[in-house]
Amino acid sequence: MPRTRRPGWANPSWGQAVQSDAIWAIMRQARNNLAQETAARTRHLNIWSGADEALFSMRAWQACRSPNLRLEDFEGQECHLGLDLASRTDLAALDLVFPQTCRDTGKTTYAAFARCYLNEVRSWRRGMLPIPAGPRRSISC
């Protein structure tokens, strides 16, 4: 069933010069390739990405989410630690990754826990974050 033009579409050529079935087919195919997805979103949907090319698919990353995992459940197990220190206004991150090998299949999966930190004071000074309401405090870095 062809998709019809819905009110609010920004492209006046939608359904005429721009065929909706062709765009939907392009987007379905692009879901399997991250570079194609980013390019298709930019070219056909005017959704711009802040990165030239994403490292991994956020859709696949979210599908792997397991909200029942708790850090305490991995006490005493092998762990890989990753630390990314912020230089100025980017995020600093501490990651704990626990490899898990299935005895039946031999397949390795990973449980990951991350904590991210933002230097709020520098970000406020550079105008990247709104200054919080309330009494101001003097903070030096």
DRENFILUM-160912 format. One record per atom (N, C-alpha, C): residue number from 1; residue in one letter; atom name; z, x, y. Coordinates in Angstrom, 3 decimals, decimal comma. Each point is the difference from the previous one (the first is absolute). Example, Ala and Ser with C-alpha at 12.3 -4.5 7.8 and 13.67 -1.06 7.14 Angstrom:
# residues 2
{zadren 1 'A' 'N' {7,800 13,190 -5,690}}
{zadren 1 'A' 'CA' {0,000 -0,890 1,190}}
{zadren 1 'A' 'C' {0,000 0,900 1,200}}
{zadren 2 'S' 'N' {-0,720 -0,350 1,050}}
{zadren 2 'S' 'CA' {0,060 0,820 1,190}}
{zadren 2 'S' 'C' {0,730 -0,770 1,090}}
This chain:
# residues 141
{zadren 1 'M' 'N' {0,000 0,846 -1,184}}
{zadren 1 'M' 'CA' {0,000 -0,846 1,184}}
{zadren 1 'M' 'C' {0,000 0,888 1,242}}
{zadren 2 'P' 'N' {-0,961 -0,141 0,880}}
{zadren 2 'P' 'CA' {-0,061 0,860 1,183}}
{zadren 2 'P' 'C' {1,154 -0,290 0,955}}
{zadren 3 'R' 'N' {0,471 1,041 0,610}}
{zadren 3 'R' 'CA' {1,069 -0,144 0,984}}
{zadren 3 'R' 'C' {-0,620 -0,436 1,318}}
{zadren 4 'T' 'N' {0,646 -0,905 0,657}}
{zadren 4 'T' 'CA' {-0,533 -0,509 1,255}}
{zadren 4 'T' 'C' {0,727 0,627 1,170}}
{zadren 5 'R' 'N' {-0,623 -0,125 1,136}}
{zadren 5 'R' 'CA' {0,596 0,533 1,222}}
{zadren 5 'R' 'C' {1,199 -0,853 0,382}}
{zadren 6 'R' 'N' {1,103 0,659 0,216}}
{zadren 6 'R' 'CA' {1,218 -0,694 0,400}}
{zadren 6 'R' 'C' {0,175 0,123 1,506}}
{zadren 7 'P' 'N' {0,638 -0,974 0,621}}
{zadren 7 'P' 'CA' {0,258 0,114 1,440}}
{zadren 7 'P' 'C' {0,811 1,255 0,285}}
{zadren 8 'G' 'N' {-0,334 0,678 1,053}}
{zadren 8 'G' 'CA' {0,737 1,192 0,382}}
{zadren 8 'G' 'C' {-0,673 1,300 -0,406}}
{zadren 9 'W' 'N' {-1,088 -0,076 -0,771}}
{zadren 9 'W' 'CA' {-0,690 1,239 -0,355}}
{zadren 9 'W' 'C' {-0,570 0,601 1,275}}
{zadren 10 'A' 'N' {0,146 1,287 0,154}}
{zadren 10 'A' 'CA' {-0,407 0,668 1,228}}
{zadren 10 'A' 'C' {-1,498 0,298 0,040}}
{zadren 11 'N' 'N' {-0,654 0,053 -1,131}}
{zadren 11 'N' 'CA' {-1,404 0,369 -0,031}}
{zadren 11 'N' 'C' {-0,872 -1,249 0,082}}
{zadren 12 'P' 'N' {-0,726 -0,178 1,109}}
{zadren 12 'P' 'CA' {-0,828 -1,208 0,148}}
{zadren 12 'P' 'C' {-1,179 -0,036 -0,966}}
{zadren 13 'S' 'N' {-0,329 1,133 -0,612}}
{zadren 13 'S' 'CA' {-1,114 0,045 -0,953}}
{zadren 13 'S' 'C' {0,446 -0,271 -1,435}}
{zadren 14 'W' 'N' {1,295 -0,272 -0,182}}
{zadren 14 'W' 'CA' {0,525 -0,242 -1,348}}
{zadren 14 'W' 'C' {-0,695 -1,229 -0,594}}
{zadren 15 'G' 'N' {-0,559 0,196 -1,186}}
{zadren 15 'G' 'CA' {-0,713 -1,090 -0,654}}
{zadren 15 'G' 'C' {-1,467 -0,065 0,370}}
{zadren 16 'Q' 'N' {-0,425 0,804 0,991}}
{zadren 16 'Q' 'CA' {-1,402 0,022 0,393}}
{zadren 16 'Q' 'C' {-0,558 1,392 -0,301}}
{zadren 17 'A' 'N' {0,137 0,930 0,942}}
{zadren 17 'A' 'CA' {-0,466 1,373 -0,244}}
{zadren 17 'A' 'C' {0,961 0,730 -0,937}}
{zadren 18 'V' 'N' {1,263 -0,348 0,061}}
{zadren 18 'V' 'CA' {1,010 0,595 -0,869}}
{zadren 18 'V' 'C' {0,299 -1,010 -1,094}}
{zadren 19 'Q' 'N' {-0,418 0,316 -1,217}}
{zadren 19 'Q' 'CA' {0,185 -0,925 -1,115}}
{zadren 19 'Q' 'C' {1,380 0,177 -0,613}}
{zadren 20 'S' 'N' {0,762 -1,096 -0,017}}
{zadren 20 'S' 'CA' {1,379 0,073 -0,470}}
{zadren 20 'S' 'C' {0,087 0,422 -1,462}}
{zadren 21 'D' 'N' {-0,909 -0,471 -0,859}}
{zadren 21 'D' 'CA' {0,050 0,376 -1,419}}
{zadren 21 'D' 'C' {-0,174 1,507 -0,176}}
{zadren 22 'A' 'N' {-0,874 0,592 0,810}}
{zadren 22 'A' 'CA' {-0,226 1,446 -0,098}}
{zadren 22 'A' 'C' {1,251 0,776 0,419}}
{zadren 23 'I' 'N' {0,662 -0,452 1,063}}
{zadren 23 'I' 'CA' {1,216 0,680 0,460}}
{zadren 23 'I' 'C' {1,102 -0,133 -1,043}}
{zadren 24 'W' 'N' {0,162 -1,197 -0,560}}
{zadren 24 'W' 'CA' {1,033 -0,176 -1,039}}
{zadren 24 'W' 'C' {-0,284 0,892 -1,203}}
{zadren 25 'A' 'N' {-1,259 0,143 -0,395}}
{zadren 25 'A' 'CA' {-0,354 0,876 -1,125}}
{zadren 25 'A' 'C' {0,309 1,457 0,326}}
{zadren 26 'I' 'N' {-0,305 0,425 1,211}}
{zadren 26 'I' 'CA' {0,301 1,370 0,420}}
{zadren 26 'I' 'C' {1,499 0,243 -0,050}}
{zadren 27 'M' 'N' {0,782 -0,950 0,493}}
{zadren 27 'M' 'CA' {1,454 0,173 0,023}}
{zadren 27 'M' 'C' {0,588 -0,006 -1,404}}
{zadren 28 'R' 'N' {-0,529 -0,840 -0,896}}
{zadren 28 'R' 'CA' {0,482 0,002 -1,398}}
{zadren 28 'R' 'C' {-0,262 1,354 -0,661}}
{zadren 29 'Q' 'N' {-1,185 0,540 0,205}}
{zadren 29 'Q' 'CA' {-0,349 1,295 -0,588}}
{zadren 29 'Q' 'C' {0,837 1,111 0,623}}
{zadren 30 'A' 'N' {0,261 -0,086 1,284}}
{zadren 30 'A' 'CA' {0,741 1,051 0,705}}
{zadren 30 'A' 'C' {1,457 0,072 -0,441}}
{zadren 31 'R' 'N' {0,535 -1,072 -0,559}}
{zadren 31 'R' 'CA' {1,403 0,008 -0,449}}
{zadren 31 'R' 'C' {0,255 1,066 -1,058}}
{zadren 32 'N' 'N' {-1,031 0,436 -0,716}}
{zadren 32 'N' 'CA' {0,162 0,977 -1,072}}
{zadren 32 'N' 'C' {-0,137 1,440 0,463}}
{zadren 33 'N' 'N' {-0,384 0,210 1,255}}
{zadren 33 'N' 'CA' {-0,190 1,349 0,509}}
{zadren 33 'N' 'C' {0,596 0,050 1,403}}
{zadren 34 'L' 'N' {1,045 0,809 0,159}}
{zadren 34 'L' 'CA' {0,745 0,018 1,242}}
{zadren 34 'L' 'C' {-0,846 0,416 1,197}}
{zadren 35 'A' 'N' {-0,858 0,994 -0,160}}
{zadren 35 'A' 'CA' {-0,854 0,441 1,112}}
{zadren 35 'A' 'C' {-0,966 -1,119 0,396}}
{zadren 36 'Q' 'N' {-0,561 -0,688 -0,994}}
{zadren 36 'Q' 'CA' {-0,901 -1,118 0,294}}
{zadren 36 'Q' 'C' {0,751 -1,138 0,685}}
{zadren 37 'E' 'N' {1,238 -0,246 -0,437}}
{zadren 37 'E' 'CA' {0,779 -1,089 0,590}}
{zadren 37 'E' 'C' {0,255 0,250 1,487}}
{zadren 38 'T' 'N' {0,397 1,226 0,332}}
{zadren 38 'T' 'CA' {0,254 0,337 1,401}}
{zadren 38 'T' 'C' {-1,272 -0,151 0,824}}
{zadren 39 'A' 'N' {-1,119 0,509 -0,517}}
{zadren 39 'A' 'CA' {-1,277 -0,101 0,714}}
{zadren 39 'A' 'C' {-0,444 -1,459 0,140}}
{zadren 40 'A' 'N' {0,149 -0,783 -1,047}}
{zadren 40 'A' 'CA' {-0,425 -1,400 0,049}}
{zadren 40 'A' 'C' {0,867 -0,809 0,957}}
{zadren 41 'R' 'N' {1,284 0,265 0,006}}
{zadren 41 'R' 'CA' {0,878 -0,717 0,939}}
{zadren 41 'R' 'C' {-0,397 0,305 1,447}}
{zadren 42 'T' 'N' {-0,323 1,278 0,263}}
{zadren 42 'T' 'CA' {-0,380 0,389 1,358}}
{zadren 42 'T' 'C' {-1,356 -0,581 0,377}}
{zadren 43 'R' 'N' {-0,993 0,167 -0,857}}
{zadren 43 'R' 'CA' {-1,364 -0,420 0,332}}
{zadren 43 'R' 'C' {-0,181 -1,508 0,049}}
{zadren 44 'H' 'N' {0,609 -0,702 -0,963}}
{zadren 44 'H' 'CA' {-0,297 -1,421 -0,141}}
{zadren 44 'H' 'C' {1,082 -0,938 0,523}}
{zadren 45 'L' 'N' {1,241 0,477 0,074}}
{zadren 45 'L' 'CA' {1,090 -0,878 0,423}}
{zadren 45 'L' 'C' {0,661 0,446 1,298}}
{zadren 46 'N' 'N' {-0,451 1,131 0,548}}
{zadren 46 'N' 'CA' {0,558 0,547 1,236}}
{zadren 46 'N' 'C' {1,505 0,264 -0,118}}
{zadren 47 'I' 'N' {0,402 0,462 -1,184}}
{zadren 47 'I' 'CA' {1,384 0,409 -0,231}}
{zadren 47 'I' 'C' {-0,005 1,516 -0,074}}
{zadren 48 'W' 'N' {0,590 0,635 0,986}}
{zadren 48 'W' 'CA' {-0,046 1,442 0,112}}
{zadren 48 'W' 'C' {1,207 0,632 -0,662}}
{zadren 49 'S' 'N' {-0,208 1,130 -0,633}}
{zadren 49 'S' 'CA' {1,065 0,746 -0,660}}
{zadren 49 'S' 'C' {0,361 1,189 0,869}}
{zadren 50 'G' 'N' {1,279 0,347 0,016}}
{zadren 50 'G' 'CA' {0,449 1,145 0,782}}
{zadren 50 'G' 'C' {-0,343 1,322 -0,649}}
{zadren 51 'A' 'N' {-0,375 -0,010 -1,269}}
{zadren 51 'A' 'CA' {-0,319 1,229 -0,721}}
{zadren 51 'A' 'C' {-1,497 0,019 -0,310}}
{zadren 52 'D' 'N' {-0,532 1,209 -0,143}}
{zadren 52 'D' 'CA' {-1,404 0,108 -0,381}}
{zadren 52 'D' 'C' {-0,219 -0,595 -1,383}}
{zadren 53 'E' 'N' {0,905 0,322 -0,915}}
{zadren 53 'E' 'CA' {-0,087 -0,522 -1,358}}
{zadren 53 'E' 'C' {1,404 -0,061 -0,564}}
{zadren 54 'A' 'N' {0,360 -1,128 -0,575}}
{zadren 54 'A' 'CA' {1,338 -0,162 -0,563}}
{zadren 54 'A' 'C' {0,135 0,826 -1,277}}
{zadren 55 'L' 'N' {1,209 0,456 -0,253}}
{zadren 55 'L' 'CA' {0,260 0,811 -1,184}}
{zadren 55 'L' 'C' {0,016 -0,847 -1,258}}
{zadren 56 'F' 'N' {0,552 -1,199 0,084}}
{zadren 56 'F' 'CA' {0,053 -0,896 -1,147}}
{zadren 56 'F' 'C' {-0,001 -1,438 0,488}}
{zadren 57 'S' 'N' {-0,272 -0,896 -0,906}}
{zadren 57 'S' 'CA' {-0,088 -1,407 0,338}}
{zadren 57 'S' 'C' {1,390 -0,612 0,131}}
{zadren 58 'M' 'N' {0,280 -0,592 1,148}}
{zadren 58 'M' 'CA' {1,293 -0,666 0,183}}
{zadren 58 'M' 'C' {0,112 -1,214 -0,919}}
{zadren 59 'R' 'N' {-1,108 -0,631 -0,325}}
{zadren 59 'R' 'CA' {0,016 -1,138 -0,925}}
{zadren 59 'R' 'C' {0,483 0,460 -1,375}}
{zadren 60 'A' 'N' {-0,528 1,127 -0,481}}
{zadren 60 'A' 'CA' {0,431 0,527 -1,300}}
{zadren 60 'A' 'C' {1,450 0,468 0,071}}
{zadren 61 'W' 'N' {0,388 0,614 1,100}}
{zadren 61 'W' 'CA' {1,374 0,475 0,178}}
{zadren 61 'W' 'C' {0,974 -1,180 -0,053}}
{zadren 62 'Q' 'N' {-0,307 -1,085 0,704}}
{zadren 62 'Q' 'CA' {0,865 -1,182 0,002}}
{zadren 62 'Q' 'C' {0,067 -0,649 -1,377}}
{zadren 63 'A' 'N' {-1,100 0,052 -0,760}}
{zadren 63 'A' 'CA' {-0,013 -0,595 -1,336}}
{zadren 63 'A' 'C' {0,952 0,728 -0,945}}
{zadren 64 'C' 'N' {0,281 1,262 0,277}}
{zadren 64 'C' 'CA' {0,898 0,788 -0,846}}
{zadren 64 'C' 'C' {1,469 -0,184 0,368}}
{zadren 65 'R' 'N' {0,270 -0,707 1,063}}
{zadren 65 'R' 'CA' {1,369 -0,167 0,499}}
{zadren 65 'R' 'C' {0,876 -0,692 -1,041}}
{zadren 66 'S' 'N' {1,200 0,515 -0,157}}
{zadren 66 'S' 'CA' {0,982 -0,597 -0,897}}
{zadren 66 'S' 'C' {1,317 -0,125 0,758}}
{zadren 67 'P' 'N' {0,292 -1,171 0,566}}
{zadren 67 'P' 'CA' {1,186 -0,149 0,846}}
{zadren 67 'P' 'C' {1,322 0,140 -0,754}}
{zadren 68 'N' 'N' {-0,038 -0,015 -1,324}}
{zadren 68 'N' 'CA' {1,242 0,102 -0,776}}
{zadren 68 'N' 'C' {0,467 1,433 -0,218}}
{zadren 69 'L' 'N' {-0,820 0,990 0,366}}
{zadren 69 'L' 'CA' {0,398 1,396 -0,192}}
{zadren 69 'L' 'C' {1,133 0,357 0,948}}
{zadren 70 'R' 'N' {0,953 0,738 -0,524}}
{zadren 70 'R' 'CA' {1,109 0,484 0,820}}
{zadren 70 'R' 'C' {0,143 1,494 -0,240}}
{zadren 71 'L' 'N' {0,256 0,738 1,031}}
{zadren 71 'L' 'CA' {0,151 1,447 -0,097}}
{zadren 71 'L' 'C' {1,102 0,373 -0,992}}
{zadren 72 'E' 'N' {1,066 -0,775 -0,033}}
{zadren 72 'E' 'CA' {1,128 0,289 -0,895}}
{zadren 72 'E' 'C' {-0,416 -0,017 -1,478}}
{zadren 73 'D' 'N' {-1,038 -0,737 -0,346}}
{zadren 73 'D' 'CA' {-0,456 -0,095 -1,390}}
{zadren 73 'D' 'C' {-0,637 1,289 -0,501}}
{zadren 74 'F' 'N' {-0,306 0,935 0,894}}
{zadren 74 'F' 'CA' {-0,687 1,232 -0,384}}
{zadren 74 'F' 'C' {0,915 1,217 0,031}}
{zadren 75 'E' 'N' {1,281 -0,223 0,112}}
{zadren 75 'E' 'CA' {0,964 1,103 0,060}}
{zadren 75 'E' 'C' {-0,115 0,872 -1,248}}
{zadren 76 'G' 'N' {-0,073 1,318 0,214}}
{zadren 76 'G' 'CA' {-0,079 0,963 -1,089}}
{zadren 76 'G' 'C' {-1,394 0,250 -0,535}}
{zadren 77 'Q' 'N' {-1,024 -0,686 0,517}}
{zadren 77 'Q' 'CA' {-1,367 0,184 -0,483}}
{zadren 77 'Q' 'C' {-0,737 1,030 0,841}}
{zadren 78 'E' 'N' {-1,079 0,546 -0,578}}
{zadren 78 'E' 'CA' {-0,847 0,957 0,714}}
{zadren 78 'E' 'C' {-0,513 -0,653 1,287}}
{zadren 79 'C' 'N' {0,025 0,776 1,080}}
{zadren 79 'C' 'CA' {-0,391 -0,537 1,301}}
{zadren 79 'C' 'C' {-0,771 1,047 0,786}}
{zadren 80 'H' 'N' {-1,036 -0,438 0,680}}
{zadren 80 'H' 'CA' {-0,744 0,855 0,923}}
{zadren 80 'H' 'C' {0,320 -0,471 1,408}}
{zadren 81 'L' 'N' {0,317 0,940 0,861}}
{zadren 81 'L' 'CA' {0,378 -0,329 1,364}}
{zadren 81 'L' 'C' {-1,112 0,428 0,944}}
{zadren 82 'G' 'N' {-0,349 -0,871 0,921}}
{zadren 82 'G' 'CA' {-0,989 0,331 1,023}}
{zadren 82 'G' 'C' {0,632 -0,175 1,367}}
{zadren 83 'L' 'N' {-0,235 0,955 0,865}}
{zadren 83 'L' 'CA' {0,566 -0,059 1,343}}
{zadren 83 'L' 'C' {-1,103 0,307 1,005}}
{zadren 84 'D' 'N' {-0,208 -0,907 0,926}}
{zadren 84 'D' 'CA' {-0,988 0,188 1,059}}
{zadren 84 'D' 'C' {0,749 -0,085 1,316}}
{zadren 85 'L' 'N' {0,102 1,123 0,692}}
{zadren 85 'L' 'CA' {0,729 0,029 1,258}}
{zadren 85 'L' 'C' {-0,920 -0,347 1,154}}
{zadren 86 'A' 'N' {0,484 -0,768 0,932}}
{zadren 86 'A' 'CA' {-0,790 -0,403 1,156}}
{zadren 86 'A' 'C' {-0,004 1,112 1,027}}
{zadren 87 'S' 'N' {-1,139 0,196 0,628}}
{zadren 87 'S' 'CA' {-0,069 1,030 1,027}}
{zadren 87 'S' 'C' {0,449 -0,533 1,360}}
{zadren 88 'R' 'N' {-0,405 -1,214 0,339}}
{zadren 88 'R' 'CA' {0,393 -0,563 1,290}}
{zadren 88 'R' 'C' {0,229 -1,501 -0,092}}
{zadren 89 'T' 'N' {-1,099 -0,765 -0,082}}
{zadren 89 'T' 'CA' {0,142 -1,453 0,040}}
{zadren 89 'T' 'C' {-0,468 -0,676 -1,280}}
{zadren 90 'D' 'N' {-0,387 0,760 -1,011}}
{zadren 90 'D' 'CA' {-0,408 -0,631 -1,241}}
{zadren 90 'D' 'C' {1,220 -0,252 -0,882}}
{zadren 91 'L' 'N' {-0,213 -0,613 -1,138}}
{zadren 91 'L' 'CA' {1,094 -0,305 -0,914}}
{zadren 91 'L' 'C' {0,432 1,232 -0,786}}
{zadren 92 'A' 'N' {1,283 0,103 -0,239}}
{zadren 92 'A' 'CA' {0,526 0,952 -0,971}}
{zadren 92 'A' 'C' {0,284 -0,826 -1,252}}
{zadren 93 'A' 'N' {-0,224 0,564 -1,173}}
{zadren 93 'A' 'CA' {0,182 -0,768 -1,225}}
{zadren 93 'A' 'C' {0,664 0,840 -1,081}}
{zadren 94 'L' 'N' {0,842 -0,655 -0,758}}
{zadren 94 'L' 'CA' {0,631 0,587 -1,176}}
{zadren 94 'L' 'C' {-0,362 -0,903 -1,172}}
{zadren 95 'D' 'N' {-0,641 0,570 -1,015}}
{zadren 95 'D' 'CA' {-0,449 -0,768 -1,157}}
{zadren 95 'D' 'C' {0,616 0,552 -1,269}}
{zadren 96 'L' 'N' {0,433 -0,892 -0,869}}
{zadren 96 'L' 'CA' {0,485 0,348 -1,329}}
{zadren 96 'L' 'C' {-0,936 -0,659 -0,999}}
{zadren 97 'V' 'N' {-0,595 0,801 -0,889}}
{zadren 97 'V' 'CA' {-0,970 -0,516 -0,966}}
{zadren 97 'V' 'C' {0,490 0,327 -1,401}}
{zadren 98 'F' 'N' {0,095 -1,029 -0,837}}
{zadren 98 'F' 'CA' {0,477 0,149 -1,366}}
{zadren 98 'F' 'C' {-1,142 -0,284 -0,968}}
{zadren 99 'P' 'N' {-0,487 1,028 -0,723}}
{zadren 99 'P' 'CA' {-1,047 -0,255 -0,998}}
{zadren 99 'P' 'C' {0,606 -0,679 -1,230}}
{zadren 100 'Q' 'N' {-0,708 -0,983 -0,533}}
{zadren 100 'Q' 'CA' {0,439 -0,733 -1,185}}
{zadren 100 'Q' 'C' {-1,146 0,004 -1,000}}
{zadren 101 'T' 'N' {0,228 0,521 -1,212}}
{zadren 101 'T' 'CA' {-1,040 0,031 -1,023}}
{zadren 101 'T' 'C' {0,316 -1,043 -1,068}}
{zadren 102 'C' 'N' {-0,968 -0,867 -0,267}}
{zadren 102 'C' 'CA' {0,154 -1,043 -1,015}}
{zadren 102 'C' 'C' {-0,088 0,640 -1,384}}
{zadren 103 'R' 'N' {0,975 -0,252 -0,839}}
{zadren 103 'R' 'CA' {0,015 0,595 -1,351}}
{zadren 103 'R' 'C' {-1,150 -0,507 -0,859}}
{zadren 104 'D' 'N' {-0,386 -1,251 0,172}}
{zadren 104 'D' 'CA' {-1,051 -0,583 -0,842}}
{zadren 104 'D' 'C' {-1,396 0,472 0,394}}
{zadren 105 'T' 'N' {-0,289 0,016 1,295}}
{zadren 105 'T' 'CA' {-1,362 0,314 0,454}}
{zadren 105 'T' 'C' {-0,155 1,421 0,519}}
{zadren 106 'G' 'N' {1,101 0,637 0,374}}
{zadren 106 'G' 'CA' {-0,067 1,332 0,584}}
{zadren 106 'G' 'C' {-0,423 -0,012 1,461}}
{zadren 107 'K' 'N' {-0,182 -1,193 0,560}}
{zadren 107 'K' 'CA' {-0,435 -0,134 1,392}}
{zadren 107 'K' 'C' {1,184 0,266 0,934}}
{zadren 108 'T' 'N' {-0,273 0,780 1,053}}
{zadren 108 'T' 'CA' {1,051 0,311 0,975}}
{zadren 108 'T' 'C' {-0,144 -0,903 1,208}}
{zadren 109 'T' 'N' {1,105 -0,601 0,388}}
{zadren 109 'T' 'CA' {0,074 -0,780 1,225}}
{zadren 109 'T' 'C' {1,069 0,641 0,875}}
{zadren 110 'Y' 'N' {0,089 -0,438 1,232}}
{zadren 110 'Y' 'CA' {0,930 0,609 0,936}}
{zadren 110 'Y' 'C' {0,786 -1,072 0,746}}
{zadren 111 'A' 'N' {1,275 0,234 0,133}}
{zadren 111 'A' 'CA' {0,839 -0,830 0,865}}
{zadren 111 'A' 'C' {0,254 0,832 1,247}}
{zadren 112 'A' 'N' {-0,276 -0,578 1,156}}
{zadren 112 'A' 'CA' {0,132 0,752 1,251}}
{zadren 112 'A' 'C' {0,906 -0,758 0,969}}
{zadren 113 'F' 'N' {0,845 0,766 0,663}}
{zadren 113 'F' 'CA' {0,891 -0,528 1,030}}
{zadren 113 'F' 'C' {-0,212 0,845 1,246}}
{zadren 114 'A' 'N' {-0,157 -0,646 1,128}}
{zadren 114 'A' 'CA' {-0,277 0,735 1,239}}
{zadren 114 'A' 'C' {0,906 -0,488 1,116}}
{zadren 115 'R' 'N' {0,370 0,937 0,834}}
{zadren 115 'R' 'CA' {0,711 -0,309 1,245}}
{zadren 115 'R' 'C' {-0,809 0,644 1,115}}
{zadren 116 'C' 'N' {-0,296 -0,783 1,023}}
{zadren 116 'C' 'CA' {-0,767 0,513 1,125}}
{zadren 116 'C' 'C' {0,846 -0,068 1,261}}
{zadren 117 'Y' 'N' {-0,192 0,996 0,855}}
{zadren 117 'Y' 'CA' {0,787 0,107 1,216}}
{zadren 117 'Y' 'C' {-0,934 0,229 1,177}}
{zadren 118 'L' 'N' {0,315 -0,619 1,124}}
{zadren 118 'L' 'CA' {-0,786 0,143 1,214}}
{zadren 118 'L' 'C' {0,893 0,527 1,107}}
{zadren 119 'N' 'N' {-0,485 1,016 0,708}}
{zadren 119 'N' 'CA' {0,730 0,519 1,147}}
{zadren 119 'N' 'C' {-0,198 -0,994 1,143}}
{zadren 120 'E' 'N' {0,923 -0,945 0,099}}
{zadren 120 'E' 'CA' {-0,157 -1,086 0,963}}
{zadren 120 'E' 'C' {-0,006 0,488 1,446}}
{zadren 121 'V' 'N' {0,837 0,958 0,314}}
{zadren 121 'V' 'CA' {0,096 0,450 1,387}}
{zadren 121 'V' 'C' {-1,327 0,588 0,460}}
{zadren 122 'R' 'N' {-0,589 0,875 -0,796}}
{zadren 122 'R' 'CA' {-1,296 0,578 0,386}}
{zadren 122 'R' 'C' {-1,080 -1,067 0,055}}
{zadren 123 'S' 'N' {0,060 -0,964 -0,901}}
{zadren 123 'S' 'CA' {-0,999 -1,066 0,000}}
{zadren 123 'S' 'C' {0,143 -0,880 1,223}}
{zadren 124 'W' 'N' {1,227 -0,261 0,441}}
{zadren 124 'W' 'CA' {0,211 -0,766 1,225}}
{zadren 124 'W' 'C' {-0,573 0,753 1,192}}
{zadren 125 'R' 'N' {0,295 1,297 0,056}}
{zadren 125 'R' 'CA' {-0,460 0,806 1,137}}
{zadren 125 'R' 'C' {-1,517 0,053 0,079}}
{zadren 126 'R' 'N' {-0,669 -0,027 -1,140}}
{zadren 126 'R' 'CA' {-1,461 0,062 -0,009}}
{zadren 126 'R' 'C' {-0,629 -1,377 0,116}}
{zadren 127 'G' 'N' {0,827 -1,051 0,097}}
{zadren 127 'G' 'CA' {-0,528 -1,351 0,158}}
{zadren 127 'G' 'C' {-0,511 -0,616 -1,281}}
{zadren 128 'M' 'N' {0,364 0,569 -1,145}}
{zadren 128 'M' 'CA' {-0,471 -0,525 -1,273}}
{zadren 128 'M' 'C' {0,864 -1,151 -0,503}}
{zadren 129 'L' 'N' {1,236 -0,091 0,482}}
{zadren 129 'L' 'CA' {0,915 -1,080 -0,383}}
{zadren 129 'L' 'C' {0,542 -0,634 1,263}}
{zadren 130 'P' 'N' {0,250 -1,301 -0,049}}
{zadren 130 'P' 'CA' {0,636 -0,616 1,171}}
{zadren 130 'P' 'C' {1,444 0,458 0,099}}
{zadren 131 'I' 'N' {0,471 0,168 1,205}}
{zadren 131 'I' 'CA' {1,395 0,390 0,201}}
{zadren 131 'I' 'C' {0,868 -1,205 -0,323}}
{zadren 132 'P' 'N' {1,005 0,172 -0,873}}
{zadren 132 'P' 'CA' {0,816 -1,141 -0,400}}
{zadren 132 'P' 'C' {0,786 -0,574 1,174}}
{zadren 133 'A' 'N' {0,224 -1,302 -0,059}}
{zadren 133 'A' 'CA' {0,770 -0,677 1,040}}
{zadren 133 'A' 'C' {1,477 0,360 -0,152}}
{zadren 134 'G' 'N' {0,745 -0,203 1,044}}
{zadren 134 'G' 'CA' {1,430 0,262 -0,071}}
{zadren 134 'G' 'C' {0,359 1,223 0,813}}
{zadren 135 'P' 'N' {1,271 0,398 -0,081}}
{zadren 135 'P' 'CA' {0,426 1,153 0,785}}
{zadren 135 'P' 'C' {-0,718 1,270 -0,439}}
{zadren 136 'R' 'N' {-0,383 0,810 0,944}}
{zadren 136 'R' 'CA' {-0,697 1,247 -0,312}}
{zadren 136 'R' 'C' {1,021 1,100 -0,239}}
{zadren 137 'R' 'N' {-0,345 0,849 -0,948}}
{zadren 137 'R' 'CA' {0,853 1,134 -0,303}}
{zadren 137 'R' 'C' {-0,793 1,263 0,298}}
{zadren 138 'S' 'N' {0,688 1,030 0,359}}
{zadren 138 'S' 'CA' {-0,645 1,291 0,226}}
{zadren 138 'S' 'C' {-0,057 0,739 -1,319}}
{zadren 139 'I' 'N' {-1,202 0,257 -0,465}}
{zadren 139 'I' 'CA' {-0,195 0,696 -1,271}}
{zadren 139 'I' 'C' {-0,908 1,188 0,276}}
{zadren 140 'S' 'N' {0,395 1,168 -0,441}}
{zadren 140 'S' 'CA' {-0,845 1,169 0,209}}
{zadren 140 'S' 'C' {-0,483 0,519 -1,349}}
{zadren 141 'C' 'N' {-1,194 0,549 0,004}}
{zadren 141 'C' 'CA' {-0,575 0,575 -1,220}}
{zadren 141 'C' 'C' {-0,240 1,469 0,186}}
